[in-house]
Amino acid sequence: MKGIIDKLKIHNRIRVGYGTAFFLLLISYLLTLLTYRSVFMLSGNVDHTNNTIIRLEKILSDIKDGETGARGYAVMKDERFLEPYFNSHNNVRTGFSQLRRELVASPAQLQRLDTLNHLVDRKFLLMEKGIAYLRQNNFDIGDSIRASFYEGKVIMDSIRLMAGKLQNFEKDDLAGKKTEKQQIFRILSAIIVASLIIAFLLLLFGFLTYMRENKARRESDEKVAQYQEQLRERIMELRSLNKELLQMRSIEKFAATGRIARTIAHEVRNPLTNINLAIEQLKSEVSGDDTTILFEMVQRNSSRINQLITDLLNSTKFAELSYTQISVNSVLDESLDLAKDRIVLYNIKVKKNYGDNLCEVSVDKEKLKIAFLNIIVNAIEAMEPGTGVLTINTRSERNKCVIEIADNGTGMDKDSVGRLFEPYFTSKPKGNGLGLTNTQNIILNHKGTIQAESEKGQGTMITIILDFAA
């Protein structure tokens, strides 16, 4: 009971500590968000002020360009000098339109801008009259032009004065905004520091609590990890034993099939011999076209039964092997060459992923080629022409040579996979069902193993495992 109470106390302390820290951090982050928003708005105001000052400077510069162009025209009497004048006039109009949009929230500045606009219009009107006068009087600079120059100077001084007032107002406003911005940054810095301190305290609190209160949990986690590792090892052992069991069952099944085949051969061939002898005797005693056809039919079917028994015996008996040390990759390539016509006919794509470091295997080359060829042909016939992919992998695994032959055909259900190597089991309309039985016989004769994995609609993979040559 005391342990339960202590545990509740621990949980309460953790909840209170984390809850308080979270609440403080939430407040600090909200304040940071508000401060950031203020800084963002202030930055926009600063940009507005800087844009206003820059545009005023641009207007003054354009007016000077226009005045310079007009004076150049008066001196040089060349129309090309008026190009800056015309350009400056258009630029000044654009600048005033932009400034009006910038200063729409400040009535005082708009009033000053209107005054400046009026002065600029007077300035350009005076320059326009001067240019017209020069054209009419053949560039004779008289007292009227000189008077306009003095008037233009007075107007230009007024323009500079009014532009200066606009700029000074913006500069003063900018200085105030910078001071406000600095204050906001100081507040933001204080909030960030406070947040970091709170975060550090939270981390320290959590670390100390974890180190003090969760030793038993760490030990439990370690035990769980050990149990999981042991469980994984047991699962691996069970899988290995299951594979060995399946292999033993396959060998026993194959041996039982061989015994049954030999028994059937013995029990069937003796009656067949008697039947054949009887038919021969009857043929010599009975004559006639109708009976001859019947005798031939009996003999033909008797021969067929005898041949089926012979094929069954050959596919299930252990044969003598002529061993040769050779690379399994080369045997696979030769088997593919034998199936080349079918591969081209069915338009099958072949993918070979051969292991480079494979050692040689000690096998009967010709019989192993027959085994590989049976598997390859079955794979080709299980795939759709034009879309089939035959994949062959070889690799070394646990000091064994592993060969995988896979297709992307129709696949098989579990019942068909379990009966795949049985004699006379086939899904092909013209197959005799002894090809894979013979293949299994060849692999078992080499003291190897063969397994099939397949799913309906997912293709089939045959795995063969052989010993490397000693």
C-alpha positions in Angstrom: 0.0 0.0 0.0 2.8 2.3 0.9 4.4 1.6 -2.5 1.2 2.6 -4.3 0.9 5.9 -2.3 4.6 6.7 -3.1 3.9 6.0 -6.7 0.9 8.3 -6.7 3.0 11.0 -5.1 5.7 10.6 -7.7 3.1 10.9 -10.5 1.6 14.0 -8.9 5.0 15.7 -8.6 5.7 14.9 -12.2 2.3 16.2 -13.4 2.5 19.4 -11.3 6.1 20.1 -12.5 5.4 19.5 -16.1 2.0 21.3 -16.0 3.5 24.4 -14.4 6.4 24.4 -16.8 4.1 23.9 -19.8 1.8 26.8 -18.6 4.8 29.1 -18.2 6.2 28.2 -21.6 2.8 28.7 -23.2 2.6 32.2 -21.8 6.1 33.0 -22.9 5.5 31.7 -26.4 2.3 33.7 -26.7 4.1 36.9 -25.6 6.8 36.0 -28.1 4.2 35.7 -30.9 2.7 39.0 -30.0 6.1 40.7 -29.9 7.0 39.2 -33.2 3.8 40.4 -34.7 4.6 44.0 -33.4 8.1 43.8 -34.8 6.7 42.6 -38.2 4.3 45.5 -38.3 7.0 47.9 -37.3 9.3 46.6 -40.0 6.6 47.4 -42.5 6.4 50.9 -41.2 10.2 51.3 -41.4 10.0 50.1 -45.0 7.3 52.6 -45.7 9.4 55.5 -44.3 12.5 54.5 -46.2 10.5 54.2 -49.4 9.1 57.7 -48.9 12.5 59.2 -48.4 14.0 57.4 -51.4 11.1 58.5 -53.7 11.5 62.1 -52.6 15.2 62.0 -53.4 14.3 60.4 -56.8 11.8 63.3 -57.5 14.4 65.9 -56.7 16.9 64.1 -58.9 14.5 63.9 -61.8 13.7 67.6 -61.5 17.4 68.4 -61.6 17.8 66.1 -64.7 14.9 68.0 -66.4 16.5 71.3 -65.5 19.9 70.2 -66.8 18.3 69.0 -70.1 16.5 72.4 -70.6 19.7 74.3 -70.0 21.6 72.0 -72.3 19.0 72.7 -75.0 19.3 76.5 -74.4 23.1 76.3 -74.8 23.6 73.7 -77.5 20.4 74.4 -79.4 20.0 70.6 -80.0 16.7 68.8 -79.5 18.4 65.7 -78.2 19.2 67.5 -74.9 15.5 67.7 -74.2 15.2 63.9 -73.8 16.1 64.0 -70.1 13.6 66.8 -69.6 10.7 64.8 -71.1 11.8 61.6 -69.2 12.1 63.5 -65.9 8.6 64.9 -66.3 7.1 61.4 -66.7 9.2 60.0 -63.8 8.1 62.8 -61.5 4.4 62.2 -62.2 4.9 58.5 -61.5 6.8 59.3 -58.3 4.0 61.5 -57.0 1.5 58.8 -57.7 3.5 56.3 -55.7 4.1 58.8 -52.8 0.4 59.5 -52.6 -0.3 55.9 -52.1 2.5 55.7 -49.4 1.2 58.8 -47.5 -2.5 58.0 -47.7 -2.6 57.4 -43.9 -1.0 60.8 -43.0 -3.2 63.8 -43.9 -0.4 66.3 -42.9 2.1 64.6 -45.2 -0.5 64.5 -48.0 -1.0 68.3 -47.6 2.8 68.9 -47.8 2.9 66.5 -50.8 0.1 68.6 -52.6 2.1 71.8 -52.0 5.3 70.1 -53.3 3.3 68.8 -56.4 2.1 72.4 -57.1 5.6 73.8 -56.9 6.9 71.0 -59.2 4.2 71.7 -61.7 5.1 75.4 -61.6 8.7 74.5 -62.2 8.0 72.3 -65.2 5.6 74.9 -66.6 8.3 77.6 -66.3 10.8 75.3 -68.1 8.2 74.5 -70.8 7.6 78.3 -71.4 11.3 78.9 -71.6 11.8 76.2 -74.1 8.9 77.5 -76.2 10.3 81.0 -76.0 13.7 79.9 -77.2 12.2 78.1 -80.2 10.2 81.2 -81.2 13.0 83.7 -80.8 15.8 81.6 -82.4 17.5 80.8 -79.0 17.9 84.5 -78.2 18.4 84.7 -74.4 16.7 87.9 -73.4 15.6 89.5 -70.2 12.5 87.3 -70.2 14.6 84.2 -70.1 16.9 85.6 -67.4 13.9 86.5 -65.3 12.5 83.0 -65.7 15.9 81.5 -64.5 15.7 83.6 -61.3 12.1 82.6 -60.8 13.0 78.9 -61.4 15.7 79.2 -58.8 13.2 80.5 -56.2 10.8 77.7 -57.1 13.5 75.1 -56.9 14.6 76.4 -53.4 10.9 76.1 -52.3 10.8 72.6 -53.7 13.9 71.6 -51.8 12.5 73.2 -48.6 9.2 71.4 -48.9 10.8 68.1 -49.8 13.1 68.5 -46.8 10.1 69.0 -44.6 8.5 65.8 -45.9 11.8 63.9 -45.4 12.4 65.4 -42.0 9.0 64.3 -40.9 9.6 60.8 -42.1 13.1 60.7 -40.6 11.7 61.8 -37.2 9.0 59.2 -37.5 11.7 56.6 -38.4 13.8 57.5 -35.4 10.8 57.1 -33.2 10.0 53.8 -34.8 13.6 52.6 -34.4 13.5 53.5 -30.7 10.2 51.6 -30.4 11.8 48.7 -32.3 14.8 48.6 -29.9 12.4 48.5 -26.9 10.5 45.6 -28.5 13.7 43.7 -29.2 14.8 44.1 -25.6 11.4 42.8 -24.4 11.7 39.9 -26.9 15.2 39.1 -25.8 14.0 39.0 -22.2 11.1 36.7 -23.1 13.5 34.4 -25.1 15.9 34.3 -22.2 13.1 33.5 -19.7 11.8 30.8 -22.1 15.3 29.2 -22.3 15.6 29.3 -18.5 12.2 27.7 -18.1 13.0 25.1 -20.7 16.3 24.3 -19.0 14.6 24.0 -15.6 12.0 21.7 -17.2 14.8 19.6 -18.7 16.6 19.5 -15.4 13.5 18.6 -13.5 12.6 15.8 -15.9 16.1 14.4 -15.9 16.4 14.4 -12.1 13.0 12.9 -11.8 13.7 10.2 -14.4 17.1 9.3 -12.8 15.6 9.2 -9.3 12.3 7.5 -9.8 12.7 5.2 -12.9 15.5 2.8 -12.1 13.1 -0.1 -11.8 11.5 0.8 -15.2 15.0 0.8 -16.8 15.6 -2.7 -15.4 12.2 -3.9 -16.6 13.0 -2.5 -20.1 16.3 -4.3 -20.1 14.6 -7.6 -19.1 12.0 -7.1 -21.8 14.7 -6.5 -24.4 16.4 -9.7 -23.2 13.2 -11.6 -23.4 12.5 -10.2 -26.9 16.0 -11.2 -28.0 15.5 -14.7 -26.6 12.1 -14.9 -28.3 13.6 -13.9 -31.6 16.3 -16.5 -31.2 13.7 -19.1 -30.5 11.6 -18.0 -33.5 14.7 -18.3 -35.7 15.4 -21.8 -34.3 11.8 -22.8 -34.9 12.0 -21.6 -38.4 15.2 -23.5 -39.0 13.7 -26.6 -37.5 10.6 -26.2 -39.5 12.6 -25.9 -42.7 14.5 -29.0 -41.7 11.3 -30.8 -40.9 9.8 -29.9 -44.3 13.0 -31.1 -46.0 12.8 -34.4 -44.0 9.1 -34.8 -44.9 10.0 -34.1 -48.6 12.7 -36.7 -48.5 10.4 -39.2 -46.8 7.6 -38.5 -49.2 10.0 -38.9 -52.1 11.3 -42.2 -50.7 7.7 -43.4 -50.1 6.8 -42.4 -53.6 9.8 -44.4 -54.9 8.8 -47.5 -52.9 5.2 -47.2 -54.1 6.5 -46.8 -57.7 8.6 -49.9 -57.4 5.8 -51.9 -55.9 3.4 -50.8 -58.6 6.0 -51.6 -61.3 6.4 -55.1 -59.9 2.7 -55.7 -59.4 1.7 -54.3 -62.8 4.4 -55.5 -65.1 3.9 -59.2 -64.3 0.2 -59.0 -65.3 1.2 -56.9 -68.3 3.7 -59.6 -69.4 1.0 -62.2 -69.2 -1.4 -60.0 -71.1 1.2 -59.4 -73.9 1.9 -63.2 -74.0 -1.8 -64.0 -74.2 -2.3 -61.4 -76.9 0.5 -62.9 -79.0 -1.0 -66.4 -78.6 -4.5 -65.2 -79.5 -3.1 -63.4 -82.6 -1.6 -66.6 -83.8 -4.9 -68.6 -83.3 -7.5 -66.0 -84.2 -7.5 -64.2 -87.6 -9.5 -61.4 -89.0 -9.3 -57.7 -89.5 -11.6 -56.7 -86.7 -9.7 -58.8 -84.1 -6.3 -57.6 -85.4 -7.3 -54.0 -84.7 -8.4 -55.0 -81.2 -5.2 -56.9 -80.5 -3.1 -53.9 -81.6 -5.1 -51.6 -79.4 -4.5 -53.8 -76.4 -0.8 -54.0 -77.2 -0.5 -50.3 -77.7 -2.1 -49.4 -74.4 -0.1 -52.1 -72.6 3.1 -50.5 -74.0 1.9 -47.1 -72.9 1.3 -48.4 -69.3 4.7 -50.0 -69.3 6.3 -46.7 -70.5 4.5 -44.7 -67.8 5.8 -47.2 -65.1 9.4 -46.8 -66.6 9.2 -43.0 -66.4 7.9 -43.1 -62.9 10.7 -45.4 -61.8 13.3 -43.2 -63.5 12.0 -40.1 -61.8 12.0 -41.6 -58.3 15.1 -43.8 -58.2 18.5 -42.7 -57.0 20.9 -42.7 -60.0 24.6 -42.8 -60.2 26.2 -39.4 -60.7 29.3 -38.3 -62.6 30.6 -35.4 -60.5 32.4 -32.4 -61.9 33.6 -29.2 -60.2 31.9 -26.3 -61.9 30.5 -22.9 -61.3 26.7 -23.1 -60.7 26.4 -19.8 -62.7 27.8 -21.4 -65.9 25.3 -24.4 -65.5 22.4 -21.9 -65.2 23.7 -20.1 -68.4 23.8 -23.3 -70.3 20.3 -24.2 -69.1 19.1 -20.8 -70.3 20.6 -21.4 -73.7 18.7 -24.7 -74.0 15.5 -22.7 -73.2 16.4 -19.8 -75.5 13.8 -20.7 -78.1 11.0 -20.7 -75.6 12.2 -17.4 -74.0 12.2 -15.7 -77.4 8.9 -17.3 -78.4 7.2 -16.1 -75.2 9.1 -12.7 -75.2 10.3 -13.3 -71.7 12.7 -10.8 -70.0 15.5 -12.6 -68.0 17.1 -10.9 -65.0 20.3 -12.5 -63.7 21.6 -11.6 -60.3 24.6 -13.9 -59.9 26.9 -13.8 -56.9 30.4 -12.9 -57.9 32.2 -14.7 -55.0 30.5 -18.1 -55.4 32.8 -21.1 -55.2 32.4 -24.2 -57.4 30.0 -26.9 -56.7 30.6 -30.6 -57.2 27.7 -31.9 -59.4 26.6 -34.0 -62.3 26.5 -31.2 -64.8 24.2 -32.8 -67.3 21.6 -33.9 -64.7 21.7 -30.5 -63.0 21.1 -28.9 -66.3 18.0 -31.1 -66.7 16.8 -30.0 -63.3 17.3 -26.3 -64.0 15.8 -26.6 -67.4 12.6 -28.2 -66.0 12.2 -25.3 -63.6 12.9 -22.7 -66.2 10.5 -24.2 -68.7 7.7 -24.4 -66.1 8.3 -20.8 -65.1 8.2 -19.6 -68.8 4.9 -21.5 -69.4 3.4 -20.0 -66.2 3.9 -16.4 -67.4 2.0 -14.2 -69.9 3.9 -13.7 -73.2 5.3 -10.3 -73.5 5.0 -9.4 -69.8 6.9 -12.3 -68.2 10.0 -11.7 -66.1 12.3 -14.6 -65.2 14.6 -13.8 -62.3 17.6 -16.0 -61.3 19.6 -15.2 -58.2 22.7 -17.0 -56.9 24.4 -16.3 -53.6 26.4 -17.8 -50.8 24.5 -18.3 -47.5 25.8 -20.1 -44.4 28.5 -21.9 -46.5 25.8 -23.1 -48.9 25.2 -22.3 -52.6 21.6 -20.9 -52.9 19.9 -20.7 -56.3 16.5 -18.9 -56.7 14.5 -19.1 -59.9 11.4 -16.9 -59.8 8.7 -15.9 -62.2 5.8 -13.3 -62.2 3.2 -15.8 -63.5 -0.1 -16.9 -62.2 1.2 -18.5 -59.0 -0.4 -21.4 -57.1 -2.5 -22.0 -54.0 -1.1 -23.7 -50.9 -2.6 -27.1 -51.8 -0.9 -27.0 -55.2 2.5 -26.0 -53.7 2.3 -28.9 -51.3 1.7 -31.3 -54.2 4.1 -29.7 -56.7 6.7 -32.5 -56.6 4.3 -35.4 -56.6 4.3 -37.7 -59.6 1.7 -37.0 -62.2 0.6 -33.8 -60.5 0.4 -31.0 -63.1 -1.7 -28.0 -64.1 -0.6 -28.2 -67.8 -3.0 -29.8 -70.2 -0.3 -31.7 -72.0 2.1 -32.3 -69.1 2.8 -35.8 -67.6 3.5 -34.4 -64.1 7.0 -36.1 -63.8 9.2 -33.1 -64.7 9.5 -31.6 -61.2 9.5 -35.1 -59.6 12.6 -35.8 -61.7 14.0 -32.4 -60.7 13.5 -33.2 -57.0 15.1 -36.6 -57.6 18.2 -34.9 -59.1 18.6 -32.4 -56.3 18.2 -35.0 -53.6 20.7 -37.2 -55.4 23.1 -34.3 -55.0 22.3 -34.2 -51.3 20.7 -30.8 -51.8 17.3 -29.4 -51.0 14.5 -27.8 -53.1 11.6 -25.7 -51.9 8.8 -23.9 -53.7 7.1 -20.6 -52.5 4.1 -19.3 -54.4 0.9 -17.2 -54.0 -2.0 -17.0 -56.3 -1.4 -14.1 -58.7 2.0 -13.3 -57.2 4.3 -15.8 -59.1 6.4 -18.7 -57.9 10.0 -19.0 -56.6 11.9 -22.3 -56.5 14.9 -22.3 -54.1 17.7 -24.9 -54.5 20.4 -25.3 -51.9 23.6 -27.2 -52.8 26.9 -27.8 -51.0 30.0 -26.2 -52.3 32.8 -28.4 -53.6 35.1 -29.5 -50.8 
